[in-house]
Amino acid sequence: MPRLTIDGREIEAQHGQTVMEAATANGIFIPYFCWHPKLSVPGNCRICVVGVEDKGGEWVEIACNMPITEGMVVYTNSEKVRARRKATMQFITLNHPVDCGICDKAGECTLQDYHYEYNGERSVSIDAKVHATKHYALSSRIVLDNERCIQCTRCVRFTREISKSNGLGMQNRADHSLVRAVEDGSFANDPYSDNVIDICPVGALLSRSFLHKARVWYLKPTASVCPGCARGCAVNLWHRRPEWRLRSPEQRARNDEIDRVTPLDNPAVNGPWICNKGRDLAKVFGRARAEAPMLKGRPTDLAGALAQTRSLVAAARKPVAVVSSWGSNEELAAFKAALGGRFAAFVKADHEPEPGEVVEDAILIRADKNPNTAGARALFGEAPPAIPKDADLVLVWGEGFDFGLIPAGAKIVYLNAWLQPENGHADVFFPVSVQTERDGHYTNFAGVTSAFSKCFEKKAGVSDAEALFAALSGQPGGGE
Amino acid sequence: MPGRQLIMNFEVTPTSHTLEAYRARGGYETLRKALGMEPAAITKEVTASGLLGHGGAAFPVGRKWGVMKPNPGEIHYLCANADEGEPGTFKDRWVLEHAPHLLVESMLITSYALGVRHAFVYIRGEFDLPFRRIQGAIDEAYAAGLLGAKLFGTEFLLDIVVYRGAGSYVCGEASGLITSIEGRKPYPRNRPPRLTVRGLFQKPTVINNVESLANITGIIRMGAEEFKKVGTPKSPGTQLVSISGHIAKPGVYEVEYGYPWAKFLDEDCGGMLGGAKLKCVVPGGISTKVLTRAEIEPLNLSHESVNPAGSGLGSGGMIAVAEGTCMVRFLQVLLRFYHHESCGQCTPCREGMGWMHRIIDRIVDGKGVPEDIDRLYAISHANDGTTICGMGDAAGYATVGILNKYRDEFEYFIQNKRSKFDGRLECPA
């Protein structure tokens, strides 16, 4: 194991590492724009320069492409390094419009941070900036501002090395270089295209759905798990901070909406990427909600619905349950503990692949479009839902179940979060909370269990499924 | 004749480039001799000859070859760099047009020495006659069984592919060149790894300038000892100098290293056009620093003589500049070129070239400010050694070279909003 010294600290590195990798692995920070741990090394931004002690004095080179050697002495903040970085920052901001005031990236922009850290001075140029296209539609999802672009080529390399769509490239030369999508539309069809928004170190690549929606410092990320497929990618759900709640009547609803979704690096599941479907969780969770318990379509209160359910369960000779693959491990365990002994239970797929959706690929996307099938099957078996003809009580939990499969005359208890026509057909209906309104865990297809946290308070009439099951336990014939 | 001649040593006629004429001059005899030697012995001979690369950096050819250890069973590539793009340089063109078989024979010998099975000639797209001549020579060599067939009873055979570039200055940079052959935008690559370790298609690759390769046949024919008798001890051999500008007899000359510079200009090239006086000379392509008449007076044309004067012979692309030429306009032309040719990959060059171009344009427009000169220095300095390829450095050298010597002209232009001379680049005489 080669040993080297960085800023006076002796560290041990792996063979074949670069100075950047060795420093990062040991918690030493070297600034970078174009370098990315998951992408190839282009060495084009030149901001990661470090000084290396040598017989002839200190020489300065980029850290991202510098192989480590035994006993090398590296400085990340020497006078030479600071001067070089400052000159490089002058170059990078030379043609940058510095329109942070209207830029979505402001507040989480690497260029902004580095400017204050490594330059801090106004541009020394008195010449006009080079103008380029603004609001260029790279795809229906992504807007490109070429003036803000610093040509680090992270996005280009992402489409070549990670998503393999080869959807982006560089056009033209010198300070007229432009990031452009290839003509065959492969970028528009790239199901991972939105990742380039996250890896863009500046505000050049912007999400159309999030464009000018909120300053990022008004938002708060909550760690969560994407329910879009059995991969269960770790994500951050960004929503309004409580202290910055919107008060105007027409804006107020946005306080309880997901503003954007970004990946949360989890090497065991998704690495730093998620697919475009995961970006659109706001659509899934923004659907109209059921907010009151009902008896045969007539609103009632929770106590009435619970009492009716208890009597139905008590009277049933052959009760069957169809449990949700969107339920958390805690909810599923609560059902098993409360009613598992009374009901014959099957696991159903709440969601099936939608038309036009990528069903499965070799990168992240799984064919099973439910987050917790593995967790549910571990408790209730692999068998697909099959309702016996003589079933006289069917408990359905979650959406996506065909009520036509239920034998005529059987009583139906239904738990669902969404406002759907089936709700009124059930003998007893309970509105339940969704993932963003509670804490819990999902187990993905590979057996990795990930936690998600609560973002919003649930509405008054809505119950947690876990609490409902607990309230229904202790019944005659219920689980102990 | 500026000294002895090793490459331009035959009479150019309408048929002198053909295989028949080349054979009559003793062509492909050296190849037979080389194939009788051990490959390592050829590399040793080239190393012993002290041959310096003629692409501009004067890197010893033997040392470059020495890094690539021929590894039986592994793929190695050889590329002849015929993407002659340095402004003022047109010497490789002469070799390609008039001695294409010399290049083919040299590439055969080099490939044998380095264990190469496939070699490339990367030629710039603007070269038309040179392309037809080298392609014609290769076709002749295939027909004569010199290429694509096992030679002289050995197992050695070689294929040469001519690849026409789509035109860009950085295609002549070795790593940009191979990226272009691979079919991509010619972005130069970071070192390490060196191209002799991982080059074309990720395989060890030697890239030599056309003129460097053209010397190989001569070295093997006469032996390193004889070769070293030509030129000076530190710069053995000859250099093809392509001279242009305000000179009476522009063209390509083969100059033996050590030949007096002033004598070369005044006698061999016929002095300045229209009897004008020499103001300065660009020694080897615009990326080398200009030298004034007084500075070149004591110098001779060899690396050890020119380098201490703060410049270099570079690619041999000499430009003579007459007294009365406006150096502000001169630098404007250079910076426009660098701005146009910067590939846009790495920050200092991508932004710096355009910035310098805008500054010099503003000065020529009469809107310069005194700080502009220091700004040009600062940008040049910030490009020195900070870019992926040598282009940033080259532009910086050229700019600093002119600013150092003609700062007064820039100050005059900024102050008076007009050139100190008549502002033309044509010969003032």
Chai-1 contact restraints between the chains, C-beta under 6 A:
chainA,res_idxA,chainB,res_idxB,connection_type,confidence,min_distance_angstrom,max_distance_angstrom,comment,restraint_id
A,G43,B,N190,contact,1.0,0.0,6.0,A-B,restraint_1
A,N44,B,Q345,contact,1.0,0.0,6.0,A-B,restraint_2
A,N44,B,C346,contact,1.0,0.0,6.0,A-B,restraint_3
A,C45,B,T347,contact,1.0,0.0,6.0,A-B,restraint_4
A,R46,B,C346,contact,1.0,0.0,6.0,A-B,restraint_5
A,R46,B,T347,contact,1.0,0.0,6.0,A-B,restraint_6
A,R46,B,T386,contact,1.0,0.0,6.0,A-B,restraint_7
A,N65,B,N190,contact,1.0,0.0,6.0,A-B,restraint_8
A,A87,B,A382,contact,1.0,0.0,6.0,A-B,restraint_9
A,T88,B,T347,contact,1.0,0.0,6.0,A-B,restraint_10
A,F91,B,T347,contact,1.0,0.0,6.0,A-B,restraint_11
A,F91,B,P348,contact,1.0,0.0,6.0,A-B,restraint_12
A,F91,B,E351,contact,1.0,0.0,6.0,A-B,restraint_13
A,I92,B,T347,contact,1.0,0.0,6.0,A-B,restraint_14
A,L94,B,E351,contact,1.0,0.0,6.0,A-B,restraint_15
A,D127,B,R358,contact,1.0,0.0,6.0,A-B,restraint_16
A,R173,B,C343,contact,1.0,0.0,6.0,A-B,restraint_17
A,R173,B,G344,contact,1.0,0.0,6.0,A-B,restraint_18
A,A174,B,H339,contact,1.0,0.0,6.0,A-B,restraint_19
A,A174,B,S342,contact,1.0,0.0,6.0,A-B,restraint_20
A,A174,B,G344,contact,1.0,0.0,6.0,A-B,restraint_21
A,A174,B,R350,contact,1.0,0.0,6.0,A-B,restraint_22
A,A174,B,M353,contact,1.0,0.0,6.0,A-B,restraint_23
A,A174,B,G354,contact,1.0,0.0,6.0,A-B,restraint_24
A,D175,B,R350,contact,1.0,0.0,6.0,A-B,restraint_25
A,D175,B,E351,contact,1.0,0.0,6.0,A-B,restraint_26
A,D175,B,G354,contact,1.0,0.0,6.0,A-B,restraint_27
A,S177,B,G344,contact,1.0,0.0,6.0,A-B,restraint_28
